[in-house]
């Protein structure tokens, strides 16, 4: 037994344990420790055959609780173990059981960064063409391609857990155009908007169809534009930051008719 648990000769142990459950049986209260409790020594729970085992824990009565006072972080209560095995002493030292909530381990900043990545609201690109997408394009003539400059900007999202947060920032780096005829264009930037007032302007983002779209089921090529973002992250409240790689934004689909231009020869003798 645990000795005179209601008397003044009750021994105590400087062991703090959090958690566990209390059950009432035959007018007495018993405490069941949590699995692998921090701070509860092996000699009180086994299973080492050279140590006590088969322990039960009797919750001391109010008189002993008041006599012993607070044994650690409170609120809490004292329990007296009754064990079997070779290392049993009489009485076994009482144990202070704290009722403080077990601290929740902090969420790693890298995990928060992944959460922030899923929260990024990347928009569909506002794409333009010249001639316009709804107008008929001509084979062997370059079509200008670009994304609205106002949409070419960074987007951020933040995920937090307690005092730690991580912010993911997506910055556009390129646009991949699938032109519908098997060809594609990768533009390292938004492209240059076409301005009819500048006839000598040039662009590094264009495409020239070699065949008309007359043979396509809809009579048009199905063009797809996708903006790719470089995503980085930075933590606040803890060390952390880095690169989350390249992420594709929502794709935009366009139906673009392409025709062949036939020349009419009106020269004399034709």
C-alpha positions as CSV (number, residue, x, y, z in Angstrom):
1,X,0.0,0.0,0.0
2,X,1.0,3.6,-0.2
3,X,1.3,4.0,3.5
4,X,-0.7,6.4,5.6
5,X,-2.0,8.6,2.8
6,X,-4.2,10.6,5.1
7,X,-1.5,11.1,7.7
8,X,1.4,13.5,8.2
9,X,4.1,11.0,7.3
10,X,3.1,10.8,3.7
11,X,6.2,10.9,1.4
12,X,6.3,12.8,-1.8
13,X,8.2,12.7,-5.1
14,X,9.3,15.7,-7.0
15,X,7.7,14.4,-10.2
16,X,5.3,16.4,-12.3
17,X,2.9,14.6,-14.6
18,X,0.2,16.2,-16.9
19,X,-2.9,14.5,-18.2
20,X,-4.4,11.2,-17.3
21,X,-7.9,10.4,-16.1
22,X,-9.6,10.0,-12.8
23,X,-12.1,7.2,-12.0
24,X,-14.2,6.5,-8.9
25,X,-14.4,3.0,-7.6
26,X,-15.9,1.9,-4.3
27,X,-15.8,5.4,-2.9
28,X,-12.1,5.9,-3.8
29,X,-10.7,7.9,-6.7
30,X,-8.0,6.4,-8.8
31,X,-5.8,8.1,-11.4
32,X,-4.8,6.5,-14.7
33,X,-1.6,8.1,-16.2
34,X,-1.4,9.1,-19.8
35,X,0.5,6.9,-22.3
36,X,4.2,7.6,-22.0
37,X,3.7,10.5,-19.6
38,X,6.5,13.0,-19.5
39,X,8.2,13.2,-16.1
40,X,6.8,9.9,-14.8
41,X,9.8,7.7,-14.1
42,X,10.0,4.1,-15.4
43,X,10.2,2.7,-11.8
44,X,6.6,3.6,-11.2
45,X,5.1,2.3,-14.5
46,X,7.4,-0.6,-15.6
47,X,7.8,-2.6,-17.8
48,X,11.4,-3.1,-16.7
49,X,11.3,-6.5,-14.7
50,X,13.8,-5.0,-12.2
51,X,11.4,-2.2,-11.4
52,X,8.0,-2.0,-9.8
53,X,5.1,-2.7,-12.1
54,X,1.3,-3.1,-12.0
55,X,0.9,0.3,-10.4
56,X,-2.4,1.8,-9.4
57,X,-2.6,5.5,-8.3
58,X,-4.9,6.5,-5.5
59,X,-5.9,10.1,-5.4
60,X,-5.2,11.4,-1.9
61,X,-8.0,12.9,0.2
62,X,-8.6,16.5,0.9
63,X,-6.7,16.4,4.2
64,X,-3.5,15.1,2.6
65,X,-3.9,17.5,-0.4
66,X,-4.1,20.4,2.0
67,X,-1.2,19.1,4.1
68,X,1.1,18.6,1.1
69,X,0.2,21.8,-0.6
70,X,1.1,22.5,-4.2
71,X,3.7,20.2,-5.6
72,X,4.3,21.9,-8.9
73,X,2.5,23.8,-11.6
74,X,-1.1,24.1,-10.6
75,X,-3.9,23.5,-10.4
76,X,-3.4,19.8,-9.7
77,X,-3.6,17.1,-7.1
78,X,-1.5,14.4,-5.3
79,X,-1.7,10.7,-6.1
80,X,-0.2,7.8,-4.1
81,X,1.1,4.8,-6.2
82,X,0.6,1.2,-5.1
83,X,2.9,-1.1,-7.2
84,X,4.2,-4.7,-7.3
85,X,7.7,-5.9,-8.1
86,X,11.2,-5.9,-6.6
87,X,11.7,-2.2,-6.2
88,X,8.6,-1.4,-4.2
89,X,9.2,0.8,-1.1
90,X,6.6,1.5,1.6
91,X,5.2,3.9,1.3
92,X,5.7,4.8,-2.4
93,X,6.3,8.5,-2.9
94,X,3.2,10.5,-3.8
95,X,3.2,12.1,-7.2
96,X,1.9,15.6,-8.1
97,X,-0.4,15.5,-11.2
98,X,-0.7,18.9,-12.9
99,X,-4.0,19.8,-14.5
100,X,-2.4,22.4,-16.7
101,X,-3.1,21.8,-20.4
102,X,-0.2,20.1,-22.2
103,X,1.4,22.7,-24.5
104,X,0.5,22.2,-28.2
105,X,3.8,21.7,-30.1
106,X,4.4,24.6,-32.5
107,X,3.5,24.1,-36.2
108,X,6.8,24.1,-38.2
109,X,7.0,27.3,-40.4
110,X,7.5,25.2,-43.5
111,X,4.1,23.5,-42.9
112,X,2.5,26.9,-42.6
113,X,4.2,27.9,-45.9
114,X,2.5,25.0,-47.6
115,X,-0.9,26.0,-46.1
116,X,-0.3,29.6,-47.4
117,X,0.5,28.3,-50.8
118,X,-2.9,26.6,-51.0
119,X,-4.6,29.8,-50.1
120,X,-3.0,31.9,-52.9
121,X,-5.8,33.3,-55.1
122,X,-4.0,33.3,-58.4
123,X,-6.2,35.0,-61.1
124,X,-6.8,33.9,-64.6
125,X,-4.7,36.1,-66.9
126,X,-6.3,38.9,-68.9
127,X,-4.8,38.0,-72.3
128,X,-4.8,40.0,-75.5
129,X,-3.9,39.4,-79.1
130,X,-3.4,41.6,-82.2
131,X,-5.3,41.1,-84.4
132,X,-7.9,40.4,-81.6
133,X,-8.7,36.8,-80.8
134,X,-12.3,37.1,-82.2
135,X,-11.0,38.4,-85.5
136,X,-9.6,36.1,-88.2
137,X,-5.8,35.7,-88.1
138,X,-3.7,35.2,-91.3
139,X,-1.1,32.5,-91.9
140,X,2.5,33.6,-92.3
141,X,1.7,36.9,-90.5
142,X,2.8,37.3,-86.8
143,X,0.1,37.6,-84.2
144,X,1.1,39.6,-81.1
145,X,0.5,38.0,-77.7
146,X,0.5,39.7,-74.3
147,X,-1.0,39.7,-70.8
148,X,-2.5,42.9,-69.4
149,X,0.3,44.7,-67.6
150,X,-2.1,45.5,-64.7
151,X,-2.4,41.8,-63.9
152,X,1.3,41.2,-64.0
153,X,2.0,41.6,-60.3
154,X,2.7,39.6,-57.2
155,X,0.1,37.9,-55.0
156,X,0.5,36.9,-51.3
157,X,-1.3,34.7,-48.7
158,X,-0.5,34.1,-45.0
159,X,-1.1,31.1,-42.7
160,X,-0.6,31.4,-39.0
161,X,-0.6,29.1,-35.9
162,X,-0.1,30.9,-32.6
163,X,2.7,33.4,-32.7
164,X,4.2,31.9,-35.9
165,X,3.1,32.8,-39.4
166,X,4.4,32.2,-42.9
167,X,3.6,34.3,-46.0
168,X,3.8,32.8,-49.5
169,X,4.4,35.3,-52.3
170,X,3.8,34.4,-56.0
171,X,5.5,36.5,-58.6
172,X,4.7,36.0,-62.4
173,X,7.8,35.0,-64.4
174,X,6.5,33.6,-67.8
175,X,3.5,32.9,-69.9
176,X,3.2,29.7,-71.9
177,X,0.9,29.9,-75.0
178,X,-0.3,26.6,-76.5
179,X,-1.4,27.7,-80.0
180,X,-3.6,24.8,-80.9
181,X,-1.7,23.6,-83.9
182,X,0.9,21.7,-82.0
183,X,3.2,24.8,-81.6
184,X,3.8,26.8,-78.4
185,X,5.4,30.1,-77.3
186,X,7.0,30.8,-74.0
187,X,7.2,34.5,-73.2
188,X,9.5,35.5,-70.3
189,X,7.3,38.4,-69.3
190,X,3.9,39.7,-70.0
191,X,4.6,40.7,-73.6
192,X,4.2,44.1,-75.3
193,X,0.7,45.5,-75.9
194,X,0.1,46.3,-79.5
195,X,-0.3,50.0,-80.3
196,X,-1.4,50.9,-83.8
197,X,0.0,54.4,-83.3
198,X,3.5,52.9,-83.2
199,X,3.9,51.0,-86.5
200,X,7.6,50.4,-85.9
201,X,7.1,48.8,-82.5
202,X,8.4,45.2,-82.0
203,X,7.6,42.4,-79.6
204,X,9.4,39.3,-78.4
205,X,6.0,37.5,-77.8
206,X,4.3,36.5,-81.0
207,X,3.3,33.5,-83.1
208,X,3.0,32.8,-86.8
209,X,0.6,30.1,-87.9
210,X,1.7,28.1,-90.9
211,X,-1.7,26.6,-91.8
212,X,-5.3,27.8,-91.6
213,X,-7.7,26.4,-89.0
214,X,-10.2,25.3,-91.6
215,X,-9.6,21.7,-90.9
216,X,-10.3,22.0,-87.2
217,X,-13.6,20.7,-85.8
218,X,-14.7,24.2,-84.8
219,X,-13.0,25.9,-87.7
220,X,-10.6,27.6,-85.2
221,X,-7.5,26.8,-83.2
222,X,-8.0,26.4,-79.4
223,X,-5.4,28.6,-77.8
224,X,-4.4,28.2,-74.1
225,X,-2.5,30.8,-72.1
226,X,-1.0,29.9,-68.7
227,X,0.9,32.2,-66.4
228,X,3.6,30.6,-64.2
229,X,4.6,32.1,-60.8
230,X,7.7,31.7,-58.8
231,X,6.6,31.2,-55.2
232,X,8.8,32.1,-52.2
233,X,7.9,32.2,-48.5
234,X,9.1,33.9,-45.3
235,X,8.3,33.2,-41.7
236,X,7.5,35.6,-38.9
237,X,7.9,34.6,-35.2
238,X,10.3,31.8,-36.1
239,X,13.2,31.2,-38.5
240,X,12.3,30.1,-41.9
241,X,12.0,31.0,-45.6
242,X,12.8,29.7,-49.0
243,X,11.6,28.8,-52.4
244,X,8.4,26.8,-53.1
245,X,9.1,26.4,-56.8
246,X,7.1,27.3,-60.0
247,X,3.3,27.2,-59.8
248,X,0.9,27.4,-62.7
249,X,-2.0,29.8,-62.5
250,X,-5.5,29.2,-64.0
251,X,-5.4,28.8,-67.7
252,X,-7.3,30.9,-70.2
253,X,-8.8,29.3,-73.4
254,X,-9.4,31.2,-76.6
255,X,-11.0,30.1,-79.9
256,X,-8.9,31.7,-82.7
257,X,-9.8,31.3,-86.4
258,X,-6.9,31.4,-88.8
259,X,-7.3,31.8,-92.6
260,X,-5.0,31.8,-95.7
261,X,-4.8,35.1,-97.6
262,X,-5.1,34.7,-101.4
263,X,-3.4,37.3,-103.6
264,X,-5.3,38.7,-106.7
265,X,-3.0,39.5,-109.6
266,X,-4.3,42.4,-111.6
267,X,-1.2,43.1,-113.6
268,X,-1.5,43.6,-117.4
269,X,-1.4,40.4,-119.4
270,X,-2.4,38.3,-116.4
